[in-house]
Amino acid sequence: MTKPVLFLSSYPPRECGIATFTKDLSDSMQKKFGNAVSPKVIAVNESGSTLHKYGRKVALKLTEQDIASYESAARKINRMKDAGVVNIQHEFGLFGGEYGGHILRFMELLNRKIVTTLHTVLDSPPREMKENVQQIAHLSDRVVVMTETARSILLEDYGLPPEKLEVIPHGVPNMRPVNALKVKRKYGVRAKNVLLTFGLLSRGKGVENVIKAMPGIIGAHPDTEYLVVGQTHPRVREIEGESYRQELRELAEGLGVGRKVKFLDKFLTLEEISECLQMATIYLSPSIDPKQICSGTVSYAMGAGRAIVSSRSNYNNEVLASGRGILVRRTRPEEFASETVRLLGNDAERRSLERNAYEYSRKMTWPNVSARYYCLFDSLSPFGAEEFSNIPRASFRHFSKMTDGFGMVQFANHSEPDTASGYTLDDNARALVVAAKAYERYGTKKMLCLASTYLSFVEKCQLPDGRFHNTVDGNREFSDDIGSEDSFGRAVNALGYAVQSGLPEEYRIRAKRTLEKAMEGSGEIISPRAQADTLIGIANSREFLSEHPFYRVKDSLIGSLISKYEESSDKEWHWFEHYLTYGNATLPEALFEAAIFDSTGMAEKVARESMDFLTRTLFIDGKLVPIGQEKWYTKGEERAMFDQQPIEAGGMTVAYRKAFERTGDHAYARKARESFDWFLGKNSMNQAVYDETTGGCYDGLTPNGVNANQGAEATISYLLARLMVV
């Protein structure tokens, strides 16, 4: 049975930052977790006469200043049999009463678990505010804040118990890259350099300090414009109309920069925010409130990977530290001018700021933030969901983007292919399997074209004796004399799959010819992973190559892997070596595949024991924790927890599915799904490693979050796993 989460908040079409936050959070939870969450909203209206056209998600409404409506809403929720956690999105100005005290009456009457998200946390608060927050915390099961600074303030200035506090960052969207030149034309911007400030306009924005800086900026960089994007805040508009905006226009004209300062008076859609941010050269945040503990606009600018120059505040001091942004003193136009001028003239520093901000913001993306809220809500009132998350639709956008006419490029800078990094047989062989599987499932010409590209790459890498090169540089020249045994094994694995796949006959003939030549020249294979991949390739192609002389090598490969296992194993250590390194799951996968050849039953026995050993070793508190690359796991020593690689999660997913297909044991099927969930955020950092916006996969999981690059191996590993789970 579903247990809907109820969000108490303002909600669109009301123009309010909290409303936008709640919509983004609830939408993300709905998308990621589906019916397990089924979020609903209790919308806060400005007055009883307010008529907002809400959608179906809004289940109840209350009025800011009407305490009776708070009481009525609480009683209605208490009567809901299926209502789960109530999440209050708290801002003092959102609720009626002194310091928004009406919300306390709602909380007192409610008989559900309460999580309160505080959007404002002031240090050295007035006594009445302090008591109000203390009472909110007392009535809440958990209190969420968005920074460690806010948590420290609540501990030190408010005396709140640490066990009630959770830090979950402000969410940001995953922004799909756009063409900046096209966006500039759309918004009528002609300048090379675009400075941007966005958000609901009010005097607290401090925009005048940037306008005062503009003469100095334009003096050094004439081809520069400043865009101020967003409507006037509704509360401000009620009191003073558009007087602040008009004052800013007059200030710009008076300083002779009127043509260089442009205003877009509009409440932006998410797509428009993304477009404006991505055409900006530098994002400027001149807010004059030093106690600001949260800034959605700065968060979004970080999510877009913009260089940021900002006034100091409690929020900005934390999130823009360590080279993630430039901090200046508030109300100091000369500092905004000097830092902006310097950054516009220093591409290297600006790129460094962009990269650091973007990488830090990966933990702030809505899929990650919604997963954090989901886990918190689930700990208080379990959803009872069988699966951690909905499985995203299979996307080959980034997979295709990483491929040119020669092959799949090895590395990426964020989501952009780094052609200078070259190509590898490893990647292109595995990409051939992805393309073949995708063609079998979807039958698209695009996948057929990609399969041809990868097969051609494998053919080009083959040496006259049947072995292979592995590495090709950015100039498409081989950079090795001969590839490793492991790359040979991966090529055989892929060719074996292609031979029996649903690809057209001409493709299968080419793959068969290349595979036969490879096996004839293979010689003795020593590496256990190369043995395993070769064995998988033979097993895949058995119906087409069973008469070939090399087919008999399968018996020696099975025997060698079993011997390695017996030599290295003891009562506690059930493995083929005295250490766990990379691509571990390929070894039991190969023996599950090879069990069809083995009448003794030893192959399946060793496959089960070694797979179960990986399960005991790599699952911690119900989450897959692959061996980290910082240090391989040697028998009797401590294992490294980071950096975790997608190839391990992908390999575990595939191996468990192969184990299930061989044995029919549903425990393996469940473990396959749990391994795949590593990509979706059920991991050591509670961060999604798969990027639904690009269709790519981040290169790894570090103690600080994801590695923001989306290279070939990571994306291939994700897709191989994705094509196995559904």
C-alpha positions in Angstrom: 0.0 0.0 0.0 1.3 3.5 -0.9 1.8 6.0 1.8 1.8 9.5 0.2 4.2 12.1 1.5 2.4 15.4 2.2 4.2 18.6 1.6 3.0 21.7 3.4 4.2 24.6 1.4 3.3 27.4 -1.1 2.9 25.9 -4.5 2.8 27.0 -8.1 1.3 28.9 -9.8 2.0 31.1 -6.8 5.3 32.9 -7.5 7.5 32.1 -4.6 10.9 30.4 -4.2 9.5 27.9 -1.7 6.7 27.0 -4.1 9.3 26.3 -6.8 11.4 24.3 -4.4 8.5 22.1 -3.3 7.3 21.5 -6.9 10.8 20.4 -8.0 11.3 18.2 -4.9 7.9 16.5 -5.2 8.2 16.1 -9.0 11.6 14.5 -8.6 10.4 12.1 -5.9 7.4 11.1 -8.1 9.7 10.5 -11.0 12.3 8.5 -9.1 10.1 6.6 -6.7 6.7 6.6 -8.4 3.7 5.2 -6.5 5.7 4.3 -3.5 5.7 8.0 -2.6 2.7 9.5 -4.5 3.4 13.1 -3.1 0.6 15.4 -2.3 0.6 19.1 -1.3 -1.1 21.1 1.3 -0.9 24.5 -0.4 -0.6 27.7 1.6 -2.6 30.6 0.1 -2.0 34.2 0.8 -5.6 34.9 1.7 -9.1 33.3 1.7 -9.9 35.1 -1.5 -6.8 33.8 -3.3 -7.7 31.7 -6.3 -4.7 29.7 -7.6 -5.4 27.1 -10.3 -3.6 24.2 -8.7 -3.2 20.8 -10.3 -4.2 17.4 -8.9 -1.2 17.2 -6.6 -2.7 19.7 -4.3 -4.9 17.8 -1.9 -5.7 20.5 0.7 -5.4 24.3 1.1 -5.0 26.6 4.0 -4.8 30.3 4.4 -1.7 32.1 5.9 -3.5 34.2 8.5 -6.4 31.9 9.3 -5.4 29.7 12.2 -8.7 27.8 11.9 -7.6 26.6 8.4 -4.4 25.1 10.0 -6.5 23.2 12.5 -8.9 22.0 9.9 -6.0 20.8 7.6 -4.4 18.9 10.5 -7.6 17.1 11.4 -8.3 16.1 7.8 -4.8 14.6 7.5 -5.3 12.7 10.8 -8.4 11.1 9.2 -6.4 10.0 6.1 -5.7 6.3 6.6 -2.9 6.2 4.1 -1.1 9.5 4.8 2.6 9.1 5.6 5.2 11.7 6.6 4.3 15.4 6.5 7.1 17.6 5.3 6.8 21.3 6.2 8.7 23.6 4.0 9.3 26.4 6.5 9.9 30.1 5.9 8.9 32.6 8.6 7.1 34.8 6.2 5.0 31.9 4.8 2.8 31.3 7.8 0.6 33.6 9.9 1.2 34.7 13.5 4.3 36.1 15.1 7.4 34.6 13.5 5.0 32.3 11.6 3.7 30.9 14.8 0.4 29.6 13.3 2.3 26.5 12.0 2.8 25.4 15.6 -0.9 24.8 16.1 -1.0 22.6 13.0 1.9 20.6 14.3 0.4 20.2 17.8 -2.8 18.7 16.3 -1.1 16.4 13.8 -0.6 12.7 14.5 1.8 12.0 11.7 5.6 12.0 11.5 6.8 15.5 10.8 9.9 16.5 8.9 10.5 20.3 8.8 12.8 21.9 6.3 14.1 25.2 7.4 14.8 27.6 4.6 15.9 30.4 7.0 18.2 29.9 10.0 19.4 33.2 11.6 22.4 33.3 13.9 22.0 35.3 17.1 18.2 35.3 16.8 15.7 37.4 18.8 14.4 35.5 21.8 10.9 35.1 20.2 12.3 33.6 17.0 14.6 31.3 19.0 11.7 30.0 21.0 9.6 29.5 17.9 12.3 27.4 16.2 12.9 25.4 19.4 9.2 24.6 19.5 9.2 23.6 15.8 12.1 21.3 16.5 10.4 19.8 19.5 7.3 19.0 17.5 9.3 17.7 14.5 10.7 14.2 14.2 13.5 15.6 12.1 14.7 19.1 11.0 16.4 19.5 7.7 18.7 22.3 6.8 20.7 22.8 3.7 24.2 23.5 4.9 26.6 22.5 7.7 26.7 26.2 8.7 22.9 26.1 9.4 23.3 22.9 11.4 26.1 24.5 13.5 23.9 27.6 14.1 21.0 25.4 15.3 23.3 23.5 17.6 25.1 26.5 19.1 22.5 29.3 19.0 19.3 27.4 19.4 20.5 24.4 21.5 18.7 21.8 19.3 19.6 18.1 19.8 22.0 16.9 17.1 20.2 13.6 16.6 17.2 15.6 15.1 19.2 17.4 12.5 19.8 16.4 8.9 21.7 18.2 6.3 20.3 17.8 2.8 21.5 20.4 0.2 19.3 22.6 -1.9 18.3 20.8 -5.1 19.3 21.8 -8.6 18.2 20.4 -11.9 20.3 18.4 -14.2 20.6 20.8 -17.1 20.8 19.5 -20.6 23.6 21.4 -22.5 22.4 24.1 -24.9 24.0 26.0 -27.7 24.9 29.3 -26.1 25.0 31.3 -29.4 21.4 30.2 -30.2 20.3 31.1 -26.7 21.9 34.5 -27.0 20.0 35.2 -30.2 16.7 34.0 -28.6 17.1 36.6 -25.8 18.5 39.4 -28.0 22.0 39.3 -26.5 24.9 40.3 -28.8 27.8 40.7 -26.4 30.6 38.2 -26.1 30.6 38.3 -22.3 27.3 37.9 -20.5 27.0 38.7 -16.8 23.8 37.3 -15.2 21.7 37.8 -12.0 18.3 36.0 -11.9 15.5 35.5 -9.4 12.6 37.4 -8.0 13.6 41.0 -7.8 13.7 42.9 -4.5 16.0 45.5 -2.8 17.8 42.7 -1.0 19.2 41.4 -4.3 21.7 44.3 -4.3 21.6 44.6 -8.1 22.6 48.3 -7.8 26.1 47.2 -6.6 26.7 45.4 -9.9 25.3 48.3 -12.0 27.7 50.6 -10.2 30.5 48.2 -11.1 29.6 48.1 -14.8 31.6 51.2 -16.0 34.8 49.6 -14.7 33.9 46.3 -16.2 33.0 47.7 -19.6 36.1 49.9 -19.6 38.3 46.7 -19.5 36.0 44.4 -21.5 33.7 46.5 -23.7 31.9 43.5 -25.3 30.0 42.8 -22.1 26.4 43.0 -21.1 24.6 42.5 -17.7 21.3 40.7 -17.7 18.9 41.0 -14.7 16.3 38.3 -15.2 13.1 37.8 -13.2 9.9 39.5 -12.1 9.6 41.7 -9.0 8.8 39.7 -6.0 4.9 39.6 -5.6 5.1 40.9 -2.0 7.4 43.8 -3.1 5.1 44.6 -6.0 2.1 44.9 -3.7 3.9 47.5 -1.6 6.0 49.5 -4.0 5.2 48.4 -7.5 8.1 48.5 -9.9 9.9 51.3 -8.2 13.1 49.3 -7.5 13.4 48.2 -11.1 12.9 51.8 -12.3 15.6 53.0 -9.9 18.0 50.5 -11.3 17.2 51.5 -14.9 17.8 55.2 -14.0 21.0 54.3 -12.2 22.3 52.5 -15.3 21.4 55.4 -17.5 23.0 57.9 -15.2 26.3 55.9 -15.2 26.2 55.7 -19.0 25.7 51.9 -19.1 22.0 51.8 -19.9 22.6 49.9 -23.1 24.8 47.4 -21.4 22.2 46.5 -18.6 19.1 44.6 -19.7 16.1 43.5 -17.7 14.0 40.5 -18.5 10.8 41.0 -16.5 9.5 37.5 -16.4 8.9 34.6 -13.9 11.1 32.0 -15.5 10.4 28.4 -16.4 13.0 25.9 -15.5 14.0 25.6 -19.2 14.5 29.4 -19.4 16.6 29.4 -16.2 18.8 26.7 -17.7 19.1 28.6 -21.0 20.0 31.9 -19.3 22.6 30.3 -17.0 24.3 28.4 -19.8 24.7 31.5 -21.9 26.2 33.4 -19.0 30.0 33.9 -18.8 29.8 34.8 -15.1 27.0 34.6 -12.6 26.8 37.5 -10.2 25.1 37.3 -6.8 25.2 40.7 -5.0 22.8 39.9 -2.2 23.2 42.2 0.7 22.0 39.9 3.5 25.1 38.4 5.3 22.9 36.0 7.2 21.3 34.3 4.2 21.5 30.6 4.8 20.2 29.4 1.5 20.3 30.7 -2.1 18.5 28.8 -4.8 19.9 31.1 -7.5 23.5 30.4 -6.4 22.8 26.7 -6.2 21.4 26.7 -9.7 24.4 28.6 -11.1 26.6 26.0 -9.5 24.5 23.3 -11.1 25.0 24.9 -14.5 28.8 25.0 -13.9 29.1 28.8 -14.0 31.9 30.9 -12.6 30.4 32.9 -9.7 31.3 36.2 -8.1 29.2 36.6 -5.0 28.8 38.8 -1.9 29.6 37.0 1.3 26.8 35.3 3.3 26.5 32.3 5.5 25.4 30.2 2.5 27.9 31.5 0.0 30.8 31.3 2.4 30.2 27.5 2.6 29.3 26.4 -0.9 31.7 28.7 -2.8 34.7 27.9 -0.6 37.7 25.9 -1.9 37.9 27.4 -5.3 34.2 27.0 -6.2 33.5 30.8 -6.5 34.8 34.3 -5.8 33.6 36.0 -2.6 33.6 39.8 -2.2 32.4 42.1 0.5 28.7 43.1 0.1 27.9 46.6 -1.0 31.4 47.0 -2.5 30.9 47.7 -6.3 34.6 48.1 -6.7 35.3 44.5 -5.6 32.6 43.2 -8.0 34.3 45.2 -10.8 37.9 44.1 -10.1 37.0 40.4 -9.7 34.8 40.3 -12.7 37.4 42.1 -14.8 40.0 39.7 -13.7 37.9 36.6 -14.4 36.9 37.8 -17.9 40.6 38.1 -18.7 41.6 34.8 -17.2 40.1 31.8 -19.0 42.0 29.2 -17.0 40.8 30.5 -13.6 37.3 30.8 -14.9 37.3 27.3 -16.2 38.6 26.0 -12.9 35.8 27.8 -11.0 33.3 26.3 -13.4 34.6 22.8 -13.0 34.8 23.0 -9.2 31.3 24.4 -8.8 29.8 21.8 -11.2 31.5 18.9 -9.5 30.4 20.1 -6.0 26.8 20.5 -7.2 26.5 16.9 -8.4 25.3 16.0 -4.9 22.7 18.7 -5.2 20.9 17.4 -8.3 17.3 16.7 -7.7 17.6 12.9 -8.1 20.2 12.9 -5.3 18.3 15.3 -3.1 15.0 13.5 -3.5 16.7 10.2 -2.7 18.0 11.7 0.5 14.5 12.9 1.5 13.1 9.5 0.5 15.5 7.6 2.8 14.8 10.1 5.6 11.0 9.7 5.2 11.3 5.9 4.9 13.3 5.7 8.1 10.4 7.4 10.0 7.4 5.8 8.2 8.5 3.0 5.9 7.1 3.0 2.4 7.2 -0.7 2.2 8.5 -0.5 -1.4 10.1 -3.6 -2.9 12.5 -1.6 -5.1 14.7 1.4 -4.3 13.8 3.4 -7.3 12.0 3.4 -10.7 14.3 2.2 -13.5 15.0 5.1 -16.0 14.1 4.6 -19.6 17.1 3.2 -21.5 18.8 6.2 -23.2 21.7 5.9 -25.7 22.1 9.7 -26.2 25.5 9.9 -24.5 26.6 6.5 -25.8 26.0 7.9 -29.4 27.6 11.2 -28.6 30.8 9.5 -27.4 31.1 7.8 -30.8 32.6 9.3 -34.0 33.2 7.7 -37.4 36.2 5.9 -36.0 35.0 4.5 -32.7 34.0 5.3 -29.2 36.2 8.0 -27.6 37.8 6.9 -24.3 37.3 9.9 -22.0 35.0 12.9 -21.6 35.2 16.4 -20.0 32.0 16.4 -18.1 29.6 15.2 -20.9 31.7 16.3 -23.9 33.9 13.7 -25.7 37.6 14.3 -25.3 38.9 13.2 -28.7 42.5 13.8 -27.7 42.2 10.9 -25.2 41.9 8.5 -28.1 40.2 5.1 -28.2 40.6 1.6 -26.8 39.7 -1.9 -27.9 38.4 -2.5 -24.4 35.7 0.2 -24.8 34.8 -0.5 -28.4 34.5 -4.2 -27.9 32.1 -3.8 -25.0 30.3 -1.0 -26.9 29.7 -3.6 -29.7 27.8 -5.8 -27.2 25.7 -2.8 -26.1 24.8 -1.9 -29.7 24.0 -5.5 -30.6 21.8 -5.9 -27.5 20.1 -2.6 -28.2 19.5 -3.5 -31.8 18.0 -6.8 -30.8 15.6 -5.0 -28.4 14.7 -1.9 -30.4 15.7 -2.6 -34.0 16.9 0.9 -34.7 19.1 1.8 -37.7 21.1 4.0 -35.3 22.2 1.0 -33.3 23.0 -0.9 -36.4 25.3 1.9 -37.6 27.0 2.1 -34.2 27.5 -1.7 -34.2 29.2 -1.4 -37.6 31.5 1.3 -36.2 32.5 -0.8 -33.2 33.0 -4.0 -35.2 35.2 -2.1 -37.7 37.3 -0.7 -34.9 37.8 -4.3 -33.5 38.8 -5.4 -37.0 41.3 -2.6 -37.4 42.9 -3.4 -34.1 43.6 -7.0 -35.0 47.2 -7.9 -35.8 48.2 -10.3 -38.5 48.7 -13.1 -36.0 45.2 -12.7 -34.6 46.0 -10.8 -31.5 45.0 -7.1 -31.0 46.2 -3.6 -30.3 44.4 -2.0 -27.4 45.1 1.7 -27.5 44.7 4.3 -30.3 45.7 7.9 -29.8 43.8 11.0 -30.7 45.4 11.0 -34.2 44.0 7.5 -34.8 47.4 5.9 -34.6 48.1 2.8 -32.6 50.0 3.7 -29.4 51.0 0.2 -28.3 52.8 -2.8 -29.9 50.3 -5.3 -28.6 47.4 -5.1 -26.2 47.0 -6.9 -22.9 45.6 -10.3 -22.3 42.6 -8.7 -20.7 41.8 -6.6 -23.8 42.1 -9.8 -25.9 39.6 -11.5 -23.6 37.2 -8.6 -23.9 37.4 -8.7 -27.7 36.7 -12.4 -27.7 33.8 -11.9 -25.3 32.3 -9.2 -27.6 32.9 -11.1 -30.9 31.4 -14.2 -29.4 28.2 -12.3 -28.5 28.1 -10.7 -32.0 28.4 -14.0 -33.7 25.1 -15.3 -32.2 23.3 -12.0 -31.9 20.4 -10.6 -33.9 22.7 -8.4 -36.0 22.4 -8.9 -39.8 24.2 -11.9 -41.3 27.0 -9.8 -42.8 27.9 -8.5 -39.4 27.9 -12.0 -37.9 30.1 -13.3 -40.6 32.6 -10.5 -40.0 32.6 -11.2 -36.3 33.0 -14.9 -36.8 36.0 -14.4 -39.2 37.7 -12.0 -36.7 37.0 -14.4 -33.8 38.4 -17.4 -35.5 41.6 -15.6 -36.4 41.9 -14.3 -32.8 41.6 -17.8 -31.3 44.0 -19.3 -33.8 46.7 -16.9 -32.7 45.8 -16.6 -29.0 48.4 -18.9 -27.5 48.3 -19.7 -23.8 46.1 -17.3 -21.8 47.2 -16.8 -18.2 45.3 -13.8 -16.8 42.1 -15.1 -14.9 40.0 -12.2 -16.3 41.2 -12.8 -19.8 40.4 -16.5 -19.3 36.9 -15.6 -18.0 36.1 -13.2 -20.9 37.4 -15.7 -23.5 35.3 -18.4 -21.9 32.2 -16.2 -22.1 32.9 -15.5 -25.8 33.2 -19.3 -26.5 30.0 -20.0 -24.6 28.2 -17.3 -26.5 29.3 -18.6 -29.9 29.1 -22.3 -29.2 26.2 -23.0 -31.7 28.2 -21.4 -34.5 31.8 -22.5 -33.7 31.5 -25.9 -32.0 33.3 -27.6 -34.9 36.3 -25.2 -34.8 39.5 -26.7 -33.3 39.9 -23.8 -30.8 36.6 -24.7 -29.3 38.3 -27.3 -27.2 40.2 -24.6 -25.3 37.1 -24.2 -23.2 38.0 -27.2 -21.1 41.5 -26.0 -20.3 40.1 -22.5 -19.4 37.5 -24.0 -17.1 40.1 -26.2 -15.5 42.5 -23.4 -15.0 39.9 -21.1 -13.3 38.8 -23.9 -11.0 42.5 -24.7 -10.2 43.2 -21.0 -9.4 40.1 -21.0 -7.1 41.2 -24.1 -5.2 44.8 -22.9 -4.8 43.7 -19.5 -3.4 40.6 -20.4 -1.4 40.4 -21.3 2.3 37.6 -21.5 4.9 36.9 -17.8 4.7 38.3 -16.6 1.4 36.5 -18.1 -1.6 38.2 -16.5 -4.5 40.6 -17.2 -7.5 43.4 -14.9 -6.3 44.7 -13.7 -2.9 43.2 -10.2 -3.7 40.1 -8.6 -5.2 40.9 -5.9 -7.8 38.8 -4.8 -10.8 36.2 -6.6 -12.9 35.9 -9.2 -10.3 32.4 -10.4 -11.1 33.5 -11.6 -14.6 35.1 -14.7 -13.0 32.0 -16.3 -11.5 29.9 -15.0 -14.5 32.2 -17.1 -16.8 31.8 -20.2 -14.8 28.0 -19.8 -14.7 28.1 -19.5 -18.5 30.5 -22.5 -18.8 28.5 -24.8 -16.5 26.7 -26.0 -19.7 30.0 -27.6 -20.8 30.9 -29.2 -17.4 29.4 -32.5 -16.6 31.1 -32.7 -13.2 29.2 -29.7 -11.7 32.4 -28.1 -10.4 32.0 -25.0 -12.6 28.7 -24.2 -11.2 29.8 -25.0 -7.6 32.8 -22.7 -7.9 30.6 -20.0 -9.6 28.1 -20.1 -6.7 30.7 -20.1 -4.0 32.7 -17.2 -5.5 29.6 -15.2 -6.3 28.4 -15.7 -2.7 31.8 -14.6 -1.5 31.5 -11.3 -3.5 28.0 -10.8 -2.0 29.3 -11.1 1.5 32.3 -8.9 0.8 30.8 -6.2 -1.3 27.4 -5.6 0.3 27.5 -3.4 3.4 24.2 -2.5 5.2 22.2 -3.5 2.1 24.2 -1.5 -0.4 26.8 -2.5 -2.9 30.2 -1.1 -2.0 32.7 -2.1 -4.8 36.4 -2.4 -4.0 37.9 1.1 -4.2 40.7 1.8 -6.6 42.7 3.6 -3.9 43.9 0.2 -2.8 43.0 -3.3 -4.0 41.7 -5.7 -1.3 44.4 -8.1 -0.4 43.5 -11.1 1.7 43.9 -10.4 5.4 44.2 -6.6 4.9 41.8 -3.7 4.9 39.8 -2.9 1.8 39.5 0.5 0.2 36.0 2.0 0.1 36.8 4.5 -2.7 37.1 5.3 -5.6 34.2 3.1 -6.6 33.9 2.3 -10.3 30.8 1.8 -12.5 32.4 -1.2 -14.1 32.1 -3.1 -10.8 28.4 -2.3 -10.3 27.7 -3.1 -13.9 29.7 -6.4 -13.7 27.9 -7.4 -10.5 24.5 -6.7 -12.1 25.3 -8.8 -15.2 26.8 -11.7 -13.2 23.9 -11.9 -10.8 21.5 -12.0 -13.8 23.6 -14.8 -15.4 23.5 -16.7 -12.1 19.7 -16.3 -12.0 19.3 -17.5 -15.6 21.5 -20.5 -14.9 20.1 -21.5 -11.5 16.6 -20.1 -11.3 17.5 -18.8 -7.8 15.5 -15.6 -7.3 18.0 -14.4 -4.7 20.4 -13.7 -7.5 17.7 -11.7 -9.4 17.2 -9.6 -6.3 20.9 -9.0 -5.9 21.1 -8.0 -9.6 18.6 -5.3 -9.0 20.3 -4.2 -5.8 23.6 -3.9 -7.7 22.0 -1.9 -10.4 20.6 0.5 -7.7 24.2 1.6 -7.1 23.8 3.6 -10.3 20.6 5.2 -9.1 21.8 6.4 -5.7 21.7 3.4 -3.4 25.4 3.6 -2.6 27.9 4.8 -0.1 27.3 8.5 -0.9 23.5 8.3 -1.7 24.3 9.9 -5.0 23.0 8.9 -8.4 25.9 7.9 -10.7 23.7 7.8 -13.7 22.8 11.1 -15.3 19.3 10.9 -16.7 19.7 14.3 -18.5 22.6 13.2 -20.7 22.1 9.5 -20.6 25.7 9.1 -19.5 27.2 7.7 -16.3 29.7 9.4 -14.1 33.2 7.9 -14.0 33.3 7.0 -10.4 32.2 7.6 -6.8 34.7 9.3 -4.5 34.5 10.4 -0.8 33.4 13.8 -2.1 30.8 12.6 -4.5 30.8 11.6 -8.1 33.6 12.2 -10.6 31.7 14.5 -12.9 33.2 13.2 -16.2 31.2 10.7 -18.2 33.6 8.6 -20.1 33.1 5.5 -22.3 33.8 2.7 -19.7 31.3 4.2 -17.2 28.5 4.7 -19.7 29.0 1.3 -21.3 29.0 -0.4 -17.9 25.7 1.3 -17.0 24.1 0.3 -20.3 25.2 -3.3 -20.1 23.6 -3.5 -16.7 20.5 -1.6 -17.8 19.9 -3.9 -20.6 20.0 -6.9 -18.2 17.6 -5.7 -15.5 14.6 -5.1 -17.7 
